[in-house]
């Protein structure tokens, strides 16, 4: 049977391909540790096949693709100075493939299909945890909580949050068929229950921040472009001032108390201080990507013992920038800070320009989710994780969106209209 190329790479015709691919990816990101290399190879196959049969779809506008591959390339180069070169090379290649898969997905997947595939995948992930999961004692937070089929309650809360975001976006942002709404609402309800049961303060706070960002962006997108700029700058400035004032007045400690956490963030501040000391030994280029957490390194062994990580794997410094500093030094830190800035600025840039559409709301929510979580997690600098995949997806879509809007605006200028009288208003590109 011959399959048309468009059925795989054309966002308008490939729902039958990308929906299972997104759902499978979500499941692999959640449980690849449980199901092993076969699940990871299935993920690779889903996103490398479209590139093999139609490389121009991904490489047709190579500028942003190359820019977003700079970090995984640097991570790979760190094997040169890594004292665990094999570990660094393997992890960097896996991370690079994860990022590349996100870039391929961005070029062949409509945002509506991302939301629907994410909802399907999220529902499967959560149902699997609900059926096969249980409670465990968290030595960092010091309490029992439901962690599903994950090794950490924070991961369960993370995927529950993503499932809620994707499913509710189908109902309230995208023009999905009404037949999808009961499934989407049921997934959101299951996500809310498991988010609450996980007792993950990081997940709950990041979920609140994500929905606040979506709501704010929904209001902004309904305003005239000139008014959008004024409102955005006013709100961002006010938020910064309010944040500093709240810190001085003790609001942060009160917030921690409300979630049953202490000022040490249940041991994380100790972990961060130790990491900064370790990073100071090789501050410019670091130890090498993923080179710290290796068996036999005395500092890593001591931290595994201090935090009761008996498996001696799957642990990190619980902060994106600190983890980067230890592994990649100040150079790597500058690159990852740049990535974080893009993640914050690109949705705003799209919203402030003309031609913005409701998909910006979902992207804004996801971007804020990742940025808030970066204080306590390392979601998007690790291989085979949903954060690495989605950050690449979001940023490439936003780069393409802003480029297409600028191009459309150029063609609709008076001089362009005289040359091309058939051209109409600029079209939105994220539907």
N, C-alpha and C positions, 0 to 999 in steps of 0.2 A: 504493500500500500504506500503510495506516494503522498507525503505530507507537504502542503504548501509552506513555503518559507514564512509567509505573512502570518500563518497560524501560530508561529513561535515568536517572531520578532516585532510584529506590528501591534502597538498598544491598542488599536481599535478592533483587532480581530483575534487576539491571542488569550482571551480570558480562560479558555479551557486549558491552556498551558501554564500561565503565570499564577493562577489561583492555587492549584496544587503545589506549585513550586514555592510560593510564599508560605503556605501552610506547613509544608514539609520543612522548610528552613526554620520556622519558629520551633517546631518540635525538636529538630537537631540542635538548635541553639540551647534549648532547655535541657535535653537529656542525652547529648552525645557521650557524656561520661558513662551513662548507663548502657548505651547500645553500641558503643565502640566505633571502630574505623569504617564499618560498612555504612553507617548513617552519615558520616562525614563525606564519604565518597559520593553518596547519593546527592548531598547538598552541592558538592563541586559539580557534579554532572548536570544538575538543573540549570546552573548559570554559565557554565563554560560552553555548553552546547550552542546556545544562541550566538555566542561570540565566534565560535568555530564556523558556523554556517553563514554568518553575516557580520564580519568584523567591522565593516564600515559603520554599522549602526552605533557601535561604541566609540570608534576612533574617528568618526566623521568630523567632530569638533573636538580636537584632542587637547586644547589648552587647559580646561578645568580638570580633565582626566589626569593629565600629567601632574598638575598642581596637587591633586589629592593623593597621588601616588608617591609624593616626595617623602612623606613620613614613613610608610612601609619600606621604601628604598633605604632611607637612613637607618631604620631599625635593622635591616639586613646587613648594611655596611658595618654595623657595630660588632659583627662577629670578628672583625679584624683586630679589635682591641679587647674583645671579651675574654674573660678567663674561664668561660664555659662555652667555647665557640660552637660546639655541636648543638647544645641546647638553644643558643641564640639563633643559629641559622634555621633550625627546624621551626621554632616559634615564629620567627620573622616571615618565613615563607608562608606559613599557615595564616598569619595575620594579613599578609599581602593578598593572598587569594580571597580571604573574607572581604577585604576592602574592594578588590576587583569585582567580586560577585555583586556587591552592593552597587557598583558603578554600572555593571551590565543591567541589573534589575532596574535602575533608574531610567535607562534609555529605552527599555521595552515594556515597562509596567506603568499603566495609568495609576494615578493616586487613588482613585476609587477602588481599583482592583487591589492595591496595596492594603487599603482598609478592610476590604472584604476577606482577602487572603489572611490578613493578620487576625481578623475575628475568628475565622475558621481554625487557624492554627492555635490561637489563644484558647479557644474553647477546648480543643483536643488536649493541649498542655494542662489546662486546669482540671479537666475531667480525669486525666491520668493521675494527677496528684491527689485529687479527692478520693479516688478509688484505691490507690496504692501507697498513699502517704501516711504520715503519722507525726507524732510530737517528738521533740528532742530538746535537750538542754543546751542553751546557747551560753558558752562560757564568756563570751564578750559582753553580752547584755545581761547575763546572770539570771535568766528565767527560762521557763518552759514555754514553747510556742509551737504551733503547727507549721511544719516546714514542707509538707507534701512529700513529693518524691525527690525533692532537692536536698542538697547537703546543708543549705542555709535558708532560714526563714526570709532573709532579705531578697533572695532570688525568687522565692514564691511571690512575695509582695511585688517585686519588679514585674514579673510576667502577668500578675493579676492587674496591675496598673495599665500595662500595654493593652491587654485584652479589653479593659474598660474604655480606654481612649479610642481604639480602633472600632469597637462595636457601637459606641455612642456617636462616633463621627458618621457612621452609616445612616443613622436615624436623623441626626440634627444638622449635618453639614452637607453630605452628598445626597444626590437625588436617587437614592437606591429604591428598588422596587419594594412596595409595601409588604410583599411576601417575605422579605428578608428581615423585616423589623422584629417579629416575635423572636427569631433566633438571636438577633443582635441584642435585644433587651435581656433575654435569658442569659446570654454570655456576660453582659455587663453585671447582672445580678449575681451570678456565680463569682465573677471577679471581685465584686464588692465584699461578698461573704469571706472569700479566702484572703483578701487583703486585710480585713479586720482580724481574722483568725491568726494571720502571720505575726501580728503584733510588731510589725516592722516600722519603726519611727521614720527611718529614711524613706521607705516606700510611701508612707502616708503623707509626709511633708512634700515629697516630690510630686505626688499625685495632685495635691492641693495647688501647688505652684503651676503644674501643667494646665489644670482646668482654669486657673486664673488667667494664664496667658492666652488660652483659647477664647475665653470670654472677652478679654480686653481686645484681642485681635478682631473678633467678630464685630465689636463696636467700631473700631477704627476703620475697618474695611467698608463700612456703610457711610463714611464721611467723605467729603470732597478731598482731593489730594492735598490742597494747601492746608486744610484744617487738620488733616491726619498728622502732618509734621508737627504742628503746634501741640496737639494732644500727646503725641508720643514723647516729645522732648519734655513736656511738662510732667508727665507721669513718671518717666525715668528719673528725672531730676528729683521729683518729690519722693520717689521710692528710696533713692540713695540717701537723701537727707533724713528721711524717717528711719531708715535702717541704722544709720550712725547714732541718731538720737535714742533709738530703742536699746541699742547695745549699752550706751552710757547709763540708761535708766534701769538696766537689769532685766530687760525683756527676754534676752536670750536664756538666762538662767531660769526664768519663769516658764519659758517654753519647754526647756529640758525637763523641768519638774512636772509639767503637765503630761509628758510622755513617760514619766518614771525613769528619767535618765539623770546622771550626775554630771558635774562640770568637766570630768575627765572623759566624757563621752564613752563611758564604760570601757576605758582602757585605750581608746584610740589616740588620745593625746600622748600617752607614753610611747605608743607604737610610732607616732609621727616624730617625736623627739629622737628616738633611736635611729630612725631612718635618716634624718638630717645629719646625724653624726656619721653614719656609714657613708652617706653621699659625699661628705666633705673630704673623704680620702681620695676620691677621683672626681672632682667637681665639674670638669669641663665636658668630658665625654661619657662619664659614668662607667659602670662595670660591664655594660653590654646588655642588650635587650633580654629580659627574662633570666639574667645571669645570677641574680642574687639568690633566688629561691631554689637552690640546688642542694642535693644531699651532700653532706660533708663540709659545708660552709659553717663554721662555728657560730657566726652571728645568726644565720637562718635557723640552725638547729636549736639555739637558745630561745628564739622567738616562738618557734613551734612548740617548744616545751612550756614556755610561759603562758601561751594561749591554748594549751591543751589540744593542739592539732596533731593527733596521734598518727594520722595518715601521712603527715609530712608532705602535703601537697595541697593545691587549691587555695593557698593563702596569699595575701598581699597586704600592702601598707594602708589599705582603706582610705586612700586619697589619690586621685588621678595625678595631680602635679607632683606630689612627693614620690609616688611610685616611679614616675618618669624621671625625676631628678636622680634617684638612686641608679636606675638602669641606664639612662642616656645622658646624664649630666645636664649642664646649663644649655648646651646646644639643643639637645632633645627637648628640654623643657620649653625653650623658646618656640620650637616647632609646634608642640602640643598646645601651648598658650595661644598661638596663632590659630590653631584649629578651633579652640574654644571661642575665640573672638569671631571667627567666621560663623560659628554656630549661633551666636547671638545676633550678629549684624545682618546676616543674609536674609532671615525672615523679615526683619524690620525694613531692609532695603526693598524687598519685594512688595511689602505692604504700603510703603510710602510712594511707590511709583504708580503709574497707570497700568491698567490691565490686570490688577491683582484679583484673585478669586478666592473662594472659600477654602481651597486646599491649603492656603497659607495658614489658616487657623490650625489645622492638624500639624503642619510642620512646626509652627511656633510652639505648640504644646509639647511635642516630642523634643524639640531643642531645649526648652526649659527643663523638661524632665531629666535629660542627660546632664545638663549643667548643674542642676541642684544635686543630683546623685553623685557628681564628680567629687563633692566634698568628702564623701564617705566610701565611694566605690571606684572601680577602675573599668567602667563599662565599655569604653570605646577605644582602648589601646591593647586589647587582648584578642587572640584568634578565636574563631568559631563562636562569637557572641553576637547577640541581636543588636547591641549598641554599636559595634563596629560596622555592621552591615547597614543599619538604618542611618547612621551619621553620614556614611558615604552616599547613600541614596538621597537623603535630604539635601545635602550640599550640592550635588551635581544637578539635581532637579532645579534648585534655586539659581544656580549659575546659568543653566539653560533658559530658565524663565526670564531672568533679567536681561540676558542677551537678546532673546526673541522680542521682548517688549521694546527694548531700545531700537532694534532693527525695524520693528513695525512703526514706531513713532517717527523714525527717520524717513520712511517711505510715505508717510502721511503728511509731511511738511509740504507747504505750497509748491515748492520747486519740484518735489517728488511727485505730487499729484499731477502737475502739468506733464511730466514724463510718463506717468502711469495713471491715466484718468480712471481706470477701472478699480483702483485700490480703494478699499473702504477703511473703516476704523480698525485700529490694532486689535488683534484677536487675543483672547486669553489663552494661555498655553498649558495650564495645569489641570484642566478638567479631565 
